[in-house]
Amino acid sequence: MVLDSMKEIFEAMETHDLPFWEVVLRADMEDRQVTRQQSMAKMLRTWQAMEDAANNYSGARRSVSGLVGGDGRKMRQYSFRHNAMSGGYVSEVIAEALSMAESNACMCRIVAAPTGGACGVLPAVLLPLCKHEDLTQHQILEALYVASGIGAVIAYKACIAGAAGGCQAEIGTASAMAAGALVAIRGGDKEQIGHAVAMALKNLMGLVCDPVAGLVEVPCVKRNVIGAVNAVSCADMALAGVESRIPVDEVIDAMGEVGRRMPVEFRETALGGLAATPTGQAVKERLRQA
Amino acid sequence: MNLFDILGPVMVGPSSSHTAGAARIGLMARTLLGGEPVKAAIHLHGSFAETGTGHGTDKALVGGLLGMKPDDLRIPYAFTEADKAGMAFTIDKVDLRDAHPNTAVIEVTTQEGKTLRIQASSLGGGRIEVNKLDGVDVSFSGAFNTLVVRNQDAHGVVASVTNILSQVHINVANMSVNRSKRGGEMLMVIETDHHLKPSLVEFLKELPGILSVTYYDKEEEDDGSGFDEGDL
């Protein structure tokens, strides 16, 4: 089967009496012609690469432009020393999102999820959860299949690249993937996964891709934070029984439509938004002369 | 696009298109050159030219030419590695007509004087497409095992290659045959489902009418051995 809509996945779950993650796993086995063991071994390596990325980044590096680096460490120290307003888990989510996105900007090794620019969102919600809750690796892999299945549907129906659909397509998709993964970990049903994905995408709809000097640095690093925190809130809302009034597949279509009609200045061209501000232009000029 | 294009690739940042894709383009150029490059002229087009330095596109391309994969931690230091390896390189901007915004043209040379001119684009998510080889239009991605054969434009040469492949049970997924002019040189690009042994590649080189053969092995998949779901 092809992962071409959330409805398709839900129907396969009912027909074959399978959990969400298992439907995605089987789709991968069929698509890449691999065994269950091969697919899961690759997913495990992907997870280990995320853990390694978090463990190996000290926060000491700076990005090429010098604009990015060290903020994740600041946030982590703050959340350890002070009583962060966002509380234990969420303040760690913020710190991890900053750190991972910043390590990406500093040319460290990361896992694109779904892109390099949005690589911080999914690990930011999962890694701190592992510290707070007793999760098995199997549960983590299940969550990663759920996340990538959601990403595959969005890539098929809409888009996942900033150049194609703005930041809503990158951070928005990453946020939807993370929200669905969290609901799955907490044992939510398929409807709840769908609502979490729908709400996560809706909340970031219309967000433009406006990187200063065209680099994956400003505002990308901090947008990983909004993607991650949004995922946590949407997962909690869905688990609480809050529903999206617009069905998830329609939300995905709407995001794609907004992306297609988004002016080119707001699709990674660095011609609009923050990139076009006097300060944004000054950074570009400074880098050009360097 | 497969599931691990969504969750993945595992790569050195910052950009799947400008960094990971660039490394793959460099590695593809090295592979199809069929030898260690000692000289490389890299020309960047569009967004590669505009934001390449900030994205490490230049380092990733050079790293790829040195044999580095997108997740190689040496990519940020590729220029130093090139010095160590004795590869001289230049990087400049070029304005191509009708090319994807993330496109590079690379001219590479081996110690023995073998040369290759390749034009390739990075399509996003680390996926690439090769557009031109030595001036001939082509279209392949490296998602399959890929055989690039230069041969004389004479009858029976194409069949002789595909005949050998069929005898060793190698299935052709896609194939293109292009030539610049009748009776001159031709370029065959054959994408296969199965892996080709080095001995087979060597054998193909000896066939009549064949001028050169290079072979790109698609990125190795884990066979999953040692993995037990029960251990998780």
HADDOCK unambig.tbl for C-alpha pairs under 7 A between the chains (distance, minus, plus):
assign (segid A and resid 28 and name CA) (segid B and resid 3 and name CA) 6.32 0.50 0.50
assign (segid A and resid 37 and name CA) (segid B and resid 224 and name CA) 5.43 0.50 0.50
assign (segid A and resid 37 and name CA) (segid B and resid 227 and name CA) 6.56 0.50 0.50
assign (segid A and resid 38 and name CA) (segid B and resid 222 and name CA) 6.39 0.50 0.50
assign (segid A and resid 38 and name CA) (segid B and resid 223 and name CA) 5.58 0.50 0.50
assign (segid A and resid 38 and name CA) (segid B and resid 224 and name CA) 4.11 0.50 0.50
assign (segid A and resid 41 and name CA) (segid B and resid 224 and name CA) 5.25 0.50 0.50
assign (segid A and resid 41 and name CA) (segid B and resid 227 and name CA) 5.85 0.50 0.50
assign (segid A and resid 42 and name CA) (segid B and resid 222 and name CA) 6.71 0.50 0.50
assign (segid A and resid 49 and name CA) (segid B and resid 10 and name CA) 6.97 0.50 0.50
assign (segid A and resid 64 and name CA) (segid B and resid 54 and name CA) 5.87 0.50 0.50
assign (segid A and resid 65 and name CA) (segid B and resid 54 and name CA) 6.87 0.50 0.50
assign (segid A and resid 104 and name CA) (segid B and resid 13 and name CA) 4.46 0.50 0.50
assign (segid A and resid 104 and name CA) (segid B and resid 14 and name CA) 4.78 0.50 0.50
assign (segid A and resid 105 and name CA) (segid B and resid 13 and name CA) 6.02 0.50 0.50
assign (segid A and resid 105 and name CA) (segid B and resid 14 and name CA) 4.73 0.50 0.50
assign (segid A and resid 106 and name CA) (segid B and resid 13 and name CA) 6.92 0.50 0.50
assign (segid A and resid 106 and name CA) (segid B and resid 14 and name CA) 6.96 0.50 0.50
assign (segid A and resid 107 and name CA) (segid B and resid 12 and name CA) 5.43 0.50 0.50
assign (segid A and resid 107 and name CA) (segid B and resid 13 and name CA) 4.30 0.50 0.50
assign (segid A and resid 107 and name CA) (segid B and resid 14 and name CA) 5.59 0.50 0.50
assign (segid A and resid 107 and name CA) (segid B and resid 76 and name CA) 6.46 0.50 0.50
assign (segid A and resid 108 and name CA) (segid B and resid 12 and name CA) 5.23 0.50 0.50
assign (segid A and resid 108 and name CA) (segid B and resid 13 and name CA) 5.72 0.50 0.50
assign (segid A and resid 109 and name CA) (segid B and resid 10 and name CA) 6.96 0.50 0.50
assign (segid A and resid 109 and name CA) (segid B and resid 11 and name CA) 5.28 0.50 0.50
assign (segid A and resid 109 and name CA) (segid B and resid 12 and name CA) 4.02 0.50 0.50
assign (segid A and resid 109 and name CA) (segid B and resid 13 and name CA) 6.11 0.50 0.50
assign (segid A and resid 109 and name CA) (segid B and resid 71 and name CA) 6.26 0.50 0.50
assign (segid A and resid 109 and name CA) (segid B and resid 73 and name CA) 6.78 0.50 0.50
assign (segid A and resid 110 and name CA) (segid B and resid 10 and name CA) 5.77 0.50 0.50
assign (segid A and resid 110 and name CA) (segid B and resid 11 and name CA) 5.52 0.50 0.50
assign (segid A and resid 110 and name CA) (segid B and resid 12 and name CA) 6.07 0.50 0.50
assign (segid A and resid 110 and name CA) (segid B and resid 13 and name CA) 6.57 0.50 0.50
assign (segid A and resid 111 and name CA) (segid B and resid 8 and name CA) 5.20 0.50 0.50
assign (segid A and resid 111 and name CA) (segid B and resid 9 and name CA) 5.89 0.50 0.50
assign (segid A and resid 111 and name CA) (segid B and resid 10 and name CA) 4.36 0.50 0.50
assign (segid A and resid 111 and name CA) (segid B and resid 11 and name CA) 6.09 0.50 0.50
assign (segid A and resid 112 and name CA) (segid B and resid 7 and name CA) 6.07 0.50 0.50
assign (segid A and resid 112 and name CA) (segid B and resid 8 and name CA) 4.65 0.50 0.50
assign (segid A and resid 112 and name CA) (segid B and resid 9 and name CA) 5.67 0.50 0.50
assign (segid A and resid 112 and name CA) (segid B and resid 10 and name CA) 6.43 0.50 0.50
assign (segid A and resid 113 and name CA) (segid B and resid 6 and name CA) 6.15 0.50 0.50
assign (segid A and resid 113 and name CA) (segid B and resid 7 and name CA) 4.86 0.50 0.50
assign (segid A and resid 113 and name CA) (segid B and resid 8 and name CA) 6.09 0.50 0.50
assign (segid A and resid 114 and name CA) (segid B and resid 6 and name CA) 4.78 0.50 0.50
assign (segid A and resid 114 and name CA) (segid B and resid 7 and name CA) 5.60 0.50 0.50
assign (segid A and resid 114 and name CA) (segid B and resid 8 and name CA) 6.89 0.50 0.50
assign (segid A and resid 115 and name CA) (segid B and resid 16 and name CA) 6.21 0.50 0.50
assign (segid A and resid 115 and name CA) (segid B and resid 125 and name CA) 6.21 0.50 0.50
assign (segid A and resid 116 and name CA) (segid B and resid 13 and name CA) 6.34 0.50 0.50
assign (segid A and resid 116 and name CA) (segid B and resid 14 and name CA) 5.76 0.50 0.50
assign (segid A and resid 116 and name CA) (segid B and resid 15 and name CA) 4.92 0.50 0.50
assign (segid A and resid 116 and name CA) (segid B and resid 16 and name CA) 5.41 0.50 0.50
assign (segid A and resid 117 and name CA) (segid B and resid 14 and name CA) 6.71 0.50 0.50
assign (segid A and resid 117 and name CA) (segid B and resid 15 and name CA) 6.39 0.50 0.50
assign (segid A and resid 136 and name CA) (segid B and resid 232 and name CA) 6.54 0.50 0.50
assign (segid A and resid 137 and name CA) (segid B and resid 232 and name CA) 5.14 0.50 0.50
assign (segid A and resid 138 and name CA) (segid B and resid 232 and name CA) 5.12 0.50 0.50
assign (segid A and resid 148 and name CA) (segid B and resid 3 and name CA) 6.23 0.50 0.50
assign (segid A and resid 148 and name CA) (segid B and resid 6 and name CA) 6.03 0.50 0.50
assign (segid A and resid 148 and name CA) (segid B and resid 7 and name CA) 5.77 0.50 0.50
assign (segid A and resid 151 and name CA) (segid B and resid 6 and name CA) 6.16 0.50 0.50
assign (segid A and resid 152 and name CA) (segid B and resid 3 and name CA) 6.50 0.50 0.50
assign (segid A and resid 152 and name CA) (segid B and resid 6 and name CA) 6.32 0.50 0.50
assign (segid A and resid 214 and name CA) (segid B and resid 51 and name CA) 5.97 0.50 0.50
assign (segid A and resid 215 and name CA) (segid B and resid 51 and name CA) 6.92 0.50 0.50
assign (segid A and resid 215 and name CA) (segid B and resid 54 and name CA) 6.11 0.50 0.50
assign (segid A and resid 215 and name CA) (segid B and resid 55 and name CA) 6.48 0.50 0.50
assign (segid A and resid 216 and name CA) (segid B and resid 14 and name CA) 6.38 0.50 0.50
